[in-house]
Amino acid sequence: MTSESGTNESGTGGLRAVFADRVLTVPNALSVVRLLGVPLFLWLLLVEHADGWAFALLVASGVTDFLDGKLARLLDQSSRLGALLDPFVDRLYLVTTLLAFVLRGLIPWWVAVILVGRDLVLTLTLGIYRRRELEPPEVIYLGKAATFALMSALPWLLAGQMDWPLSGLGRAFGAALLIWGTAVYVWTGALYLGKAVAVARAIPAVPHRRP
C-alpha cells in the first residue's frame, strides 16, 4: 500500500506540474490579446487621435483583465505562464497608457512618474528573492484593485475629452479613480517593498556555486 500511495502522489504531482506549465489556456489567450492591443492603442491615440476607438480599446482591456483572473479560477486553468504574463501585460498597458496620456496632455507628468517609479523600484527588489532562490511574493489583491481602478480611470479621463453630454462627469469620475488608484497603488508598493526588506534582513543570500 505504501508503494501504491507513493505512485499516486507522484502521479498527481506530475499532473499538477504539467497542468501548471500549460500554455494554451483561455486566460493566457486573453492576456495575449491584451498584449497585442498595446501598439494598436498607441497608434489610435497618438497618431490617428481616434479617441473613441482608443476609449473602446481601453474598456475592452479592462474587461479582459478582469475576466482572465476569474476564468483562471472558474475553469481551473491557472498556469505559471499566466502568473507571469498577466501582471506583465497589466504593467505594460499601464505604463504605455500613462506615457501616451502625458504626451496628449491628459494627465500631469508627475502622476506618471510616481506610478512608473513604483514599478521600477519593485522590479529592483526581485533581485533580493532571486539571490535567495525564493519565489517572488504573492500578489496583493488590493494592488490588483488599484491597477483596475487606474485602468478604469484612464478611459473615463479620455471620455472626458470627447464631445458628448457626459464629458464633465467623465473627467470628474476619472480624476477620482485616478487619485484613489494612485494612493492605493503606492501603498501596496510600500507593502511589497517592506516584504522585500524583511526577507533581505531575515534570510541570507545563497552563495554563488562555482562550476
Secondary structure, DSSP 8 states (H G I E B T S, - for coil): -HHHHHHHHHHHHHHHHHHHT----HHHHHHHHHHHHHHHHHIIIIIS--HHHHHHHHHHHHHHHHHHHHHHHHTT---HHHHHHHHHHHHHHHHHHHHHHHHHTSS-HHHHHHHHHHHHHHHHHHHHHHHTT-------HHHHHHHHHHHHHHHHHHHTTSSSTTHHHHHHHHHHHHHHHHHHHHHHHHHHHHHHHHHHHHS--------
